[in-house]
């Protein structure tokens, strides 16, 4: 009965269960972080509903068809990014959005899916492991969207797009010697990268090293965030009882800094439980990748799973003061629209790979 229902719906129940649990926790903590604002929760509910529709639709599309569409989706994403550069809407000092009348969205979010999809398609057409020429082409595929996204500027999304592409390249079979050379070259280029960074980006790096250098300015976010997480202790202060969050000490607490609210109200044990659920999602995705029947599906599932790991690792790292603040939301918990739908689309692709493998092996 379970297998019949699973095959009928084309979903992966273990993965769907973890997504449902994270979404429920998201609504719970968002209610607290947003001062019990029901209108905001309703908007998030509509977005989650749209994301579920996208998930179910994509889970029913066979991976071989997704492979054929991959270069077209990537090309359309690049055109939308150029459109944003010349005619995009601005907000908070960045030009990232397109207003289509009915909806307003960030095309850069599309590239989180399009880059791993087109790289998986490219490598599936070649013999593996890839040679220097193939790696050069792959690097260009990653850089083409990452550069205009960084120019918007949206360094967080640019880094996530790069990470999604690099994981596919890694799973394609790149040697450890090349990884070591790349790491050394990146470290050597750090002074050059520093030269091209915006002033606010340099301040974020300096704030990471010493938040106390400007406690009421650039260091305020991270200092208040660490106070909130630390004050939660082992068991937390309880739902709706976080003094740092309820008294408005934490900025952006319903979006990028929502983990600070979670840590204060549910404590170390709650945060540990949340990370275990995130870890389960990543491991389930890698399990699907290992059992995928072809190269395209295997590379795409592996890249999407590890990208999800980067999403929550970077967010928790930045609000905990371990990484610079780069504006990455906590997946399935933070308030937001385009990023939520993009995540659900990625889960839909993973479920497509899993459900169609079952059909092939019957």
C-alpha positions in Angstrom: 0.0 0.0 0.0 2.8 2.4 1.0 4.8 1.6 -2.2 1.6 2.0 -4.4 0.9 5.4 -2.9 4.6 6.4 -3.2 4.6 5.4 -6.9 1.3 7.1 -7.5 2.3 10.4 -6.0 6.0 10.1 -7.3 7.3 11.5 -4.0 9.9 10.2 -1.5 8.1 10.0 1.8 11.2 10.1 4.1 12.3 13.3 2.3 8.8 14.7 2.3 8.5 14.0 6.0 11.7 15.9 6.8 10.5 18.8 4.6 7.2 18.9 6.4 8.9 18.9 9.8 11.2 21.7 8.9 8.3 23.7 7.4 6.3 23.3 10.6 9.2 24.4 12.7 9.6 27.3 10.4 6.0 28.5 11.0 6.4 28.0 14.7 9.5 30.1 15.0 8.3 32.7 12.4 5.2 33.3 14.5 7.5 34.2 17.4 10.1 36.2 15.4 7.4 38.2 13.5 5.6 39.4 16.7 2.7 37.0 16.1 1.9 38.6 12.8 -0.7 36.3 11.2 -0.8 38.2 7.9 2.9 37.5 7.4 2.4 33.8 8.2 -0.5 33.6 5.7 1.8 35.1 3.0 4.4 32.4 3.9 1.7 29.8 3.7 0.8 30.8 0.2 4.4 30.7 -0.9 4.8 27.2 0.7 1.7 26.1 -1.2 3.1 27.3 -4.4 6.4 25.6 -3.6 4.6 22.3 -3.0 2.8 22.5 -6.4 6.2 23.1 -8.0 7.6 20.1 -6.1 4.8 17.7 -7.2 5.0 18.9 -10.8 8.8 18.4 -11.0 8.7 15.0 -9.3 6.5 13.7 -12.1 8.9 14.8 -14.9 11.4 12.1 -15.9 15.1 13.0 -15.4 15.9 12.4 -19.0 13.4 15.2 -20.0 15.0 17.5 -17.4 18.4 16.7 -18.9 17.1 17.9 -22.4 15.7 21.1 -20.8 18.8 21.9 -18.8 20.8 24.1 -21.3 17.5 26.0 -22.2 16.8 26.7 -18.5 20.4 27.8 -18.1 20.3 30.1 -21.1 16.9 31.6 -20.1 18.4 32.3 -16.6 21.4 34.1 -18.1 19.0 36.3 -20.2 17.0 37.1 -17.1 20.2 38.1 -15.2 21.2 40.5 -18.0 17.6 41.9 -17.8 18.1 42.5 -14.1 21.4 44.3 -14.7 19.8 46.8 -17.1 16.2 47.1 -16.0 15.9 45.3 -12.6 14.2 46.8 -9.5 16.4 48.1 -6.7 16.0 47.8 -3.0 18.3 48.0 0.0 21.2 49.1 -2.2 21.0 46.1 -4.6 19.4 45.6 -8.0 18.2 42.0 -7.8 14.5 41.8 -8.7 12.3 41.7 -11.8 8.7 43.0 -11.5 6.5 41.0 -13.9 3.3 42.7 -12.7 1.8 39.6 -11.1 5.0 38.5 -9.3 8.3 40.0 -8.3 11.2 37.5 -8.1 15.0 37.2 -8.2 16.3 35.5 -11.3 19.5 34.7 -9.5 17.6 32.1 -7.5 16.9 30.2 -10.7 20.6 29.8 -11.3 20.9 27.8 -8.1 19.1 25.0 -10.0 20.2 25.9 -13.6 23.9 25.7 -12.9 24.0 22.2 -11.4 21.5 21.0 -14.1 23.5 22.2 -17.0 26.8 20.9 -15.6 25.3 17.5 -15.0 24.0 17.5 -18.5 27.4 18.6 -19.9 29.4 16.0 -18.0 26.9 13.3 -18.9 27.7 13.8 -22.5 31.5 13.4 -21.9 33.7 10.6 -20.7 34.6 10.9 -17.0 36.7 11.9 -15.1 36.8 15.2 -17.0 40.0 16.6 -18.5 41.4 20.1 -18.3 39.4 21.3 -21.3 36.1 20.0 -19.8 37.0 21.6 -16.4 37.7 24.9 -18.1 34.3 24.8 -19.8 32.7 23.9 -16.5 34.4 26.8 -14.8 33.1 29.2 -17.5 29.5 27.8 -17.0 29.7 28.6 -13.3 31.4 32.0 -13.7 28.9 33.3 -16.4 26.0 33.7 -13.9 28.1 34.1 -10.7 29.8 37.3 -11.9 26.6 39.3 -12.8 25.0 38.1 -9.5 28.0 39.4 -7.5 27.7 42.7 -9.4 24.0 43.2 -8.3 25.5 42.9 -5.6 24.4 39.6 -4.0 27.5 37.9 -2.8 25.6 35.3 -0.8 23.7 34.0 -3.8 26.8 34.2 -6.0 28.7 32.0 -3.5 25.8 29.5 -3.4 25.6 29.3 -7.2 29.4 28.6 -7.2 29.1 26.0 -4.5 26.3 24.2 -6.4 28.5 24.1 -9.5 31.7 23.1 -7.7 29.9 20.1 -6.1 28.8 18.8 -9.5 32.4 19.2 -10.8 33.7 17.4 -7.7 31.3 14.4 -8.1 32.3 14.3 -11.8 35.6 13.0 -10.7 38.1 15.8 -10.4 41.4 14.7 -8.9 42.6 15.7 -5.4 45.7 17.2 -6.9 43.7 19.7 -9.0 41.6 20.5 -5.9 44.8 21.2 -3.9 46.1 23.4 -6.8 42.8 25.3 -6.9 42.9 25.9 -3.2 46.4 27.2 -3.3 45.6 29.5 -6.2 42.4 30.8 -4.4 44.4 31.5 -1.3 47.1 33.3 -3.3 44.3 35.4 -5.1 42.8 36.6 -1.7 44.6 40.0 -1.7 43.3 40.5 -5.3 39.8 39.6 -4.2 40.0 42.0 -1.3 40.9 44.8 -3.8 37.7 44.2 -5.8 35.4 43.9 -2.8 32.9 46.6 -1.9 33.5 48.6 1.2 30.6 47.0 3.0 31.9 43.5 2.2 35.3 44.4 3.6 33.6 45.7 6.8 31.8 42.4 7.1 35.1 40.5 7.0 36.7 42.8 9.5 33.6 42.5 11.7 33.9 38.7 11.7 37.5 39.0 13.0 36.6 41.6 15.6 32.8 42.4 16.2 33.7 44.7 19.1 35.5 47.2 16.8 32.1 48.8 16.1 29.5 47.4 18.6 26.7 49.9 17.8 27.3 49.8 14.0 28.6 47.0 11.8 29.1 44.7 14.8 25.6 45.1 16.3 23.9 42.3 14.3 26.4 39.6 15.2 26.9 40.7 18.8 23.1 40.6 19.5 22.8 37.3 17.6 25.5 35.6 19.7 24.0 37.0 22.9 20.6 35.5 21.9 22.0 32.1 21.0 24.2 31.9 24.1 21.4 33.0 26.5 19.2 30.1 25.3 21.5 27.7 27.2 20.8 24.0 27.0 17.0 24.0 27.1 16.2 27.5 25.8 13.9 30.1 27.3 10.7 28.7 25.8 8.6 29.6 22.8 7.6 33.3 22.6 9.9 33.9 25.7 13.1 35.0 24.1 14.0 38.4 25.6 16.5 39.3 22.8 14.1 38.5 20.1 10.8 39.7 21.7 12.4 43.1 22.7 13.6 43.7 19.1 17.3 43.5 19.8 17.9 41.1 16.9 17.6 42.8 13.4 16.3 40.8 10.4 15.0 38.2 12.9 12.3 36.8 10.6 14.7 36.3 7.7 18.5 35.8 7.8 18.8 35.9 11.6 15.9 33.7 12.5 18.2 31.0 13.8 19.2 33.4 16.6 15.5 33.4 17.7 15.4 29.6 17.4 18.5 29.2 19.5 17.3 31.5 22.2 13.9 30.0 22.6 14.8 26.3 22.1 18.3 26.2 23.3 21.2 24.0 22.4 19.1 20.8 22.3 16.6 22.4 20.0 19.3 23.7 17.7 20.9 20.3 17.7 17.6 18.6 16.8 17.1 21.1 13.9 20.6 20.4 12.5 19.9 16.6 12.8 16.8 17.1 10.6 18.9 19.1 8.1 21.5 16.4 8.1 18.9 13.8 7.4 17.8 15.7 4.3 21.3 15.9 3.0 22.0 12.2 3.7 18.7 11.2 2.0 19.6 13.3 -1.0 23.1 11.6 -1.2 21.4 8.2 -0.8 19.2 9.1 -3.8 22.3 10.2 -5.8 24.1 6.9 -5.0 21.2 4.8 -6.3 20.6 7.0 -9.4 20.5 5.0 -12.7 22.5 7.4 -14.9 25.3 10.0 -14.8 23.1 13.0 -15.2 20.8 12.0 -12.3 23.7 11.0 -10.1 25.6 14.3 -10.5 22.5 16.4 -10.2 21.2 14.7 -7.1 24.7 14.9 -5.5 25.1 18.6 -6.4 21.6 19.6 -5.1 22.1 17.7 -1.8 25.4 19.2 -1.0 24.1 22.7 -2.0 21.4 22.3 0.6 24.2 21.5 3.2 25.9 24.8 2.2 22.6 26.7 2.6 22.1 25.9 6.3 25.8 25.6 7.2 26.5 29.2 5.9 23.4 30.6 7.6 24.1 29.0 11.0 27.8 29.9 10.6 27.1 33.6 9.9 24.6 34.1 12.7 26.9 32.3 15.1 29.9 34.5 14.3 31.9 31.8 12.5 31.4 33.1 9.0 30.9 36.6 7.5 27.4 37.9 7.1 26.5 37.3 3.5 22.7 37.4 3.5 21.8 33.7 3.2 18.4 32.6 4.6 17.9 29.5 6.7 16.3 27.0 4.4 12.6 26.3 5.0 12.6 28.4 8.1 13.3 32.0 7.1 10.6 34.2 5.7 11.0 34.5 1.9 9.4 33.6 -1.4 11.7 32.9 -4.3 14.3 31.0 -2.2 11.5 28.8 -0.8 10.1 27.9 -4.2 13.6 27.2 -5.5 14.3 24.9 -2.6 11.0 23.0 -3.2 11.9 22.7 -6.9 15.2 21.1 -6.0 13.4 18.6 -3.7 11.0 17.9 -6.6 14.0 17.0 -8.9 15.4 14.7 -6.2 12.0 13.0 -5.9 11.8 12.7 -9.7 15.2 10.9 -9.7 14.2 8.6 -6.9 10.7 7.7 -8.1 11.7 7.1 -11.7 14.5 4.9 -10.6 12.0 2.7 -8.9 9.9 2.5 -12.1 13.1 1.5 -14.1 14.1 -1.2 -11.7 10.6 -2.9 -11.5 
